[in-house]
Amino acid sequence: MTMQTVSLNRSYGGTQGVYKHASRATGTDMTFSVYVPPHQDGARLPVVWYLSGLTCTHANVTEKGEFRAACAELGLIFIAPDTSPRGADVPGDANNAYDFGLGAGFYVDATQEPYARNYRMWSYVTEELPQLVADQFPIDSGRQSILGHSMGGHGALTIALRHPDRYRAASAFAPIVAPSQVPWGIKALGGYLGDDKAVWRKHDAVALIEDGARFPELLVDQGDADNFLAEQLRPELLQNACAKAGIPLTLRHQPGYDHSYYFISTFMADHLRWHAARLKG
């Protein structure tokens, strides 16, 4: 697999790059960003995957996430994929809504038409992109972790729960913890996967835990001034599921913070230090 360099910028002694490649999984060109911190020649570095939320591209966290100083200090590679396939021939929401279709791939492999051909973000994020970056960057594939925001928090939690041997740490900012039970998720899972709710459970963190999935520990930050908290996010459902399953969950309610990158950037370095501690050795 080959990739094209879109841009390179020096930052905190490392390199922030944006890249594009032709994806087999989505049948489209896909753009992603990678920050590589300063390191010795020949070193292999741990990697943190970041999954973004509704309407976002790779650029939102790359430009607003304020992760580079911490990654440079901690020696972490930081990778941010896009949130959906894009292109003139890629179908979106019939009403151009923000919560389905373009910018809203929900990290699943769609089975329903007309989305099944392109909307294969689960395969892209868990298979194709990891293979590509492992060939192009100084990654230690044995030291990976994952985090995300909102829809991306949903993606990070479900991917970690289904691949507990791959990721040493998982955390989230304001995640959609139970998409089967909230409007955003019901629309997305139904639209991409059809009406069989048993299939939905494989892409629902709370349902996965109820069905036996386990992860060593989880960290979640949630702003208490988040407009989506009560209707779409419902972190108490994750808290209850983890308590019943015996999964250690650190759920921190942050007073006065909303759903934006002002919130994410405030606690990004804290999450990265938490990940780095679990990626050592």
Backbone torsions as a table, in degrees:
resi	resn	phi	psi	omega
1	MET	NA	139.3	179.4
2	THR	-116.9	159.1	178.4
3	MET	-140.5	156.8	179.9
4	GLN	-108.8	135.2	176.0
5	THR	-82.8	121.8	178.6
6	VAL	-88.4	-42.6	179.2
7	SER	-159.2	152.8	174.8
8	LEU	-136.6	133.4	178.3
9	ASN	-139.0	137.2	176.3
10	ARG	-75.5	134.9	179.9
11	SER	-154.8	125.5	179.3
12	TYR	50.7	37.3	178.0
13	GLY	81.6	-7.3	178.4
14	GLY	-110.8	-163.3	-176.4
15	THR	-128.5	124.5	171.8
16	GLN	-97.9	116.6	-179.5
17	GLY	-118.2	151.1	170.5
18	VAL	-122.2	134.7	-171.2
19	TYR	-135.4	157.5	179.2
20	LYS	-135.7	145.0	176.7
21	HIS	-152.7	161.5	175.9
22	ALA	-83.9	118.6	-175.5
23	SER	-92.0	129.8	172.1
24	ARG	-72.0	-36.0	-175.6
25	ALA	-65.4	-44.9	-174.6
26	THR	-98.8	-14.5	-176.8
27	GLY	71.0	20.2	-178.7
28	THR	-137.0	169.0	166.0
29	ASP	-72.3	139.8	178.1
30	MET	-126.3	141.0	-179.9
31	THR	-114.2	140.7	178.9
32	PHE	-148.5	163.7	178.3
33	SER	-120.7	150.1	178.4
34	VAL	-138.4	126.5	169.7
35	TYR	-104.0	125.2	176.2
36	VAL	-111.5	118.7	-177.4
37	PRO	-75.5	166.9	174.3
38	PRO	-60.2	139.8	-176.8
39	HIS	-159.6	162.9	177.9
40	GLN	-75.0	149.4	176.7
41	ASP	-57.3	134.4	178.0
42	GLY	87.3	-8.2	-179.4
43	ALA	-72.6	145.5	173.1
44	ARG	-110.7	129.9	-168.8
45	LEU	-113.3	149.3	173.3
46	PRO	-67.5	155.2	-176.0
47	VAL	-126.4	137.8	174.0
48	VAL	-112.3	123.6	176.0
49	TRP	-93.0	134.0	178.4
50	TYR	-121.1	123.8	179.4
51	LEU	-107.5	128.1	-173.4
52	SER	-90.2	171.0	-175.2
53	GLY	-98.1	-173.7	-177.1
54	LEU	-53.4	138.4	178.2
55	THR	76.0	-8.3	-173.0
56	CYS	-84.6	160.4	165.0
57	THR	-116.7	-171.0	173.3
58	HIS	-60.0	-25.1	-168.5
59	ALA	-72.0	-28.9	-174.3
60	ASN	-60.2	-53.8	179.7
61	VAL	-71.9	-33.8	-179.6
62	THR	-61.1	-38.1	-177.0
63	GLU	-93.2	-26.0	-172.5
64	LYS	-119.9	-8.6	-169.4
65	GLY	-77.7	-18.3	177.6
66	GLU	53.3	49.3	-178.6
67	PHE	-102.5	-17.1	-167.9
68	ARG	-68.1	-38.9	179.8
69	ALA	-60.6	-45.6	179.8
70	ALA	-66.9	-40.8	179.6
71	CYS	-64.4	-38.5	177.5
72	ALA	-64.8	-42.3	179.2
73	GLU	-65.1	-40.0	-172.1
74	LEU	-95.1	-9.2	180.0
75	GLY	73.5	42.0	-176.8
76	LEU	-110.6	132.7	166.2
77	ILE	-80.5	137.9	-176.1
78	PHE	-124.5	120.2	-175.5
79	ILE	-118.9	130.6	-179.4
80	ALA	-127.3	106.1	174.8
81	PRO	-78.6	173.2	170.5
82	ASP	-75.9	173.8	-176.9
83	THR	-103.0	-5.6	179.2
84	SER	-166.8	165.0	167.4
85	PRO	-67.9	158.2	179.1
86	ARG	-143.4	154.6	178.3
87	GLY	148.6	163.5	-175.7
88	ALA	-60.9	-29.9	-176.6
89	ASP	-97.6	4.1	-178.8
90	VAL	-87.7	122.2	-178.9
91	PRO	-69.8	143.4	175.6
92	GLY	-117.0	-163.3	176.9
93	ASP	-68.9	138.9	-176.5
94	ALA	-59.9	-29.1	-179.4
95	ASN	-107.3	15.0	-179.3
96	ASN	57.8	33.3	177.1
97	ALA	-71.7	154.3	-176.4
98	TYR	-79.3	-16.5	-169.1
99	ASP	-103.9	18.5	176.2
100	PHE	-157.8	145.4	178.4
101	GLY	84.0	-133.3	-174.8
102	LEU	-58.5	128.0	-177.7
103	GLY	76.7	10.2	-175.1
104	ALA	-147.8	51.9	-176.4
105	GLY	-75.1	-14.4	174.6
106	PHE	59.3	13.0	173.6
107	TYR	56.3	45.6	174.3
108	VAL	-128.6	164.7	169.6
109	ASP	-99.4	108.0	-176.4
110	ALA	-64.5	144.0	175.1
111	THR	-115.1	-9.1	-175.4
112	GLN	-99.6	142.5	176.2
113	GLU	-79.3	147.8	4.8
114	PRO	-93.0	21.6	-170.2
115	TYR	-93.7	-17.2	-170.4
116	ALA	-62.5	-30.6	-175.9
117	ARG	-69.8	-39.9	-172.6
118	ASN	-106.9	-34.8	-172.1
119	TYR	-85.3	79.0	-179.4
120	ARG	-125.7	55.7	-174.5
121	MET	-72.9	-26.7	175.2
122	TRP	-62.2	-50.5	179.3
123	SER	-64.4	-37.3	-179.2
124	TYR	-64.0	-47.2	-174.3
125	VAL	-77.7	-33.4	-175.5
126	THR	-94.9	-18.6	-175.5
127	GLU	-124.4	-64.1	-170.3
128	GLU	-66.9	-52.1	-177.1
129	LEU	-64.7	-41.6	175.6
130	PRO	-58.1	-38.3	177.9
131	GLN	-65.6	-40.9	-179.3
132	LEU	-64.5	-50.2	-175.1
133	VAL	-70.8	-28.6	178.0
134	ALA	-63.4	-29.0	179.2
135	ASP	-83.7	-17.1	-170.3
136	GLN	-112.6	-17.8	-173.3
137	PHE	-131.7	159.5	-175.7
138	PRO	-79.1	63.0	-173.7
139	ILE	-93.7	136.5	168.2
140	ASP	-93.1	99.6	-174.1
141	SER	-66.2	-14.0	176.2
142	GLY	-82.0	-4.5	179.3
143	ARG	-129.5	84.6	179.9
144	GLN	-123.7	148.8	172.0
145	SER	-143.4	171.1	-173.1
146	ILE	-146.3	140.5	173.7
147	LEU	-146.8	166.9	-179.5
148	GLY	-168.3	174.0	-176.7
149	HIS	-124.5	130.2	173.0
150	SER	58.6	-115.7	173.6
151	MET	-56.6	-37.2	177.5
152	GLY	-70.6	-29.1	172.5
153	GLY	-65.5	-41.1	171.9
154	HIS	-56.3	-47.9	-179.8
155	GLY	-61.6	-44.7	-178.7
156	ALA	-62.2	-44.5	-178.3
157	LEU	-66.8	-44.9	-177.7
158	THR	-68.8	-39.5	178.8
159	ILE	-65.2	-43.4	178.8
160	ALA	-63.6	-43.1	-178.8
161	LEU	-65.3	-30.0	179.3
162	ARG	-91.7	-10.3	177.5
163	HIS	-133.7	57.7	-174.9
164	PRO	-66.3	-19.9	179.3
165	ASP	-84.1	-13.6	-178.1
166	ARG	-90.0	-37.2	-172.6
167	TYR	-109.9	130.4	-179.9
168	ARG	-84.6	-17.6	-179.7
169	ALA	-151.5	152.8	176.8
170	ALA	-147.9	135.6	178.0
171	SER	-148.7	171.7	-176.6
172	ALA	-155.8	150.9	169.5
173	PHE	-106.2	120.4	174.5
174	ALA	44.8	56.1	-175.3
175	PRO	-77.3	154.5	167.0
176	ILE	-81.7	98.3	-168.7
177	VAL	-84.5	-23.5	-176.3
178	ALA	-138.6	70.4	-175.0
179	PRO	-58.4	-26.4	178.6
180	SER	-65.4	-14.6	-173.8
181	GLN	-115.1	5.3	-176.6
182	VAL	-132.4	155.8	-172.9
183	PRO	-57.0	-45.4	179.0
184	TRP	-55.5	-48.8	-175.4
185	GLY	-70.7	-40.3	179.7
186	ILE	-60.4	-43.1	178.2
187	LYS	-63.6	-47.0	-175.0
188	ALA	-70.7	-49.1	-177.2
189	LEU	-66.0	-38.9	176.6
190	GLY	-65.4	-42.8	-178.3
191	GLY	-68.4	-37.2	-177.7
192	TYR	-89.5	-34.5	-170.0
193	LEU	-113.4	-8.9	-179.6
194	GLY	93.2	-168.7	-170.2
195	ASP	-90.3	-7.8	-177.1
196	ASP	-76.7	103.9	-175.6
197	LYS	-71.3	-15.5	173.1
198	ALA	-65.6	-33.3	176.5
199	VAL	-70.3	-37.2	179.2
200	TRP	-58.5	-34.4	-173.0
201	ARG	-60.4	-24.5	178.3
202	LYS	-73.1	-11.2	180.0
203	HIS	-125.0	38.3	-178.8
204	ASP	-140.9	114.4	-173.3
205	ALA	-60.0	-44.8	-179.8
206	VAL	-63.5	-44.5	179.6
207	ALA	-64.9	-39.7	178.1
208	LEU	-59.9	-43.5	178.8
209	ILE	-65.2	-42.6	177.5
210	GLU	-60.3	-31.7	-178.1
211	ASP	-90.3	5.7	171.9
212	GLY	113.2	-5.1	178.6
213	ALA	-67.7	145.5	-178.0
214	ARG	-137.9	153.3	174.2
215	PHE	-145.7	147.2	-172.3
216	PRO	-57.8	-40.4	178.9
217	GLU	-168.7	156.7	-178.5
218	LEU	-134.6	149.1	175.6
219	LEU	-124.3	128.8	178.3
220	VAL	-134.6	130.7	170.3
221	ASP	-110.1	136.8	-178.4
222	GLN	-138.8	123.4	175.7
223	GLY	-74.4	137.4	-178.3
224	ASP	-84.5	-4.1	173.9
225	ALA	-104.4	20.0	179.9
226	ASP	-75.3	122.3	-178.1
227	ASN	-64.1	-19.7	-176.3
228	PHE	-98.5	1.4	-170.2
229	LEU	-57.0	-54.4	-171.7
230	ALA	-74.7	-36.8	-173.1
231	GLU	-90.3	-39.1	-169.0
232	GLN	-111.0	-26.2	-169.0
233	LEU	-102.6	-54.1	171.2
234	ARG	50.6	59.9	-177.2
235	PRO	-61.9	-20.6	178.9
236	GLU	-62.4	-26.6	177.7
237	LEU	-67.8	-39.1	175.3
238	LEU	-68.3	-40.6	179.3
239	GLN	-59.4	-44.3	-179.8
240	ASN	-67.2	-42.3	-179.4
241	ALA	-64.7	-42.8	179.6
242	CYS	-66.0	-39.2	179.2
243	ALA	-61.7	-43.9	-180.0
244	LYS	-67.5	-33.0	-176.7
245	ALA	-89.1	-9.1	-178.0
246	GLY	76.1	25.5	177.0
247	ILE	-91.7	119.8	177.6
248	PRO	-63.3	121.0	178.9
249	LEU	-123.3	124.1	169.8
250	THR	-98.5	105.7	-179.8
251	LEU	-110.2	113.0	-175.4
252	ARG	-111.2	117.6	175.5
253	HIS	-88.6	119.1	-173.9
254	GLN	-101.2	111.9	-174.3
255	PRO	-62.7	129.7	172.6
256	GLY	85.9	-5.5	-176.9
257	TYR	-91.8	144.5	-177.9
258	ASP	-101.8	-151.3	-174.4
259	HIS	-99.6	5.9	-167.8
260	SER	-92.3	-179.8	176.4
261	TYR	-73.1	-12.8	169.4
262	TYR	-62.7	-39.3	175.8
263	PHE	-69.0	-52.2	-176.2
264	ILE	-59.0	-48.2	-175.7
265	SER	-65.2	-28.6	179.1
266	THR	-63.4	-38.1	-173.8
267	PHE	-110.0	5.0	-178.2
268	MET	-60.1	-48.9	-177.5
269	ALA	-62.0	-36.2	178.2
270	ASP	-62.6	-43.9	177.1
271	HIS	-63.5	-42.6	-177.8
272	LEU	-65.5	-36.3	175.7
273	ARG	-66.1	-37.9	177.1
274	TRP	-63.1	-42.2	177.3
275	HIS	-65.9	-45.7	-176.5
276	ALA	-58.9	-37.5	179.6
277	ALA	-62.8	-28.2	-178.5
278	ARG	-95.5	-6.0	179.2
279	LEU	-102.6	3.9	-178.6
280	LYS	-69.3	147.1	171.1
281	GLY	67.9	NA	NA
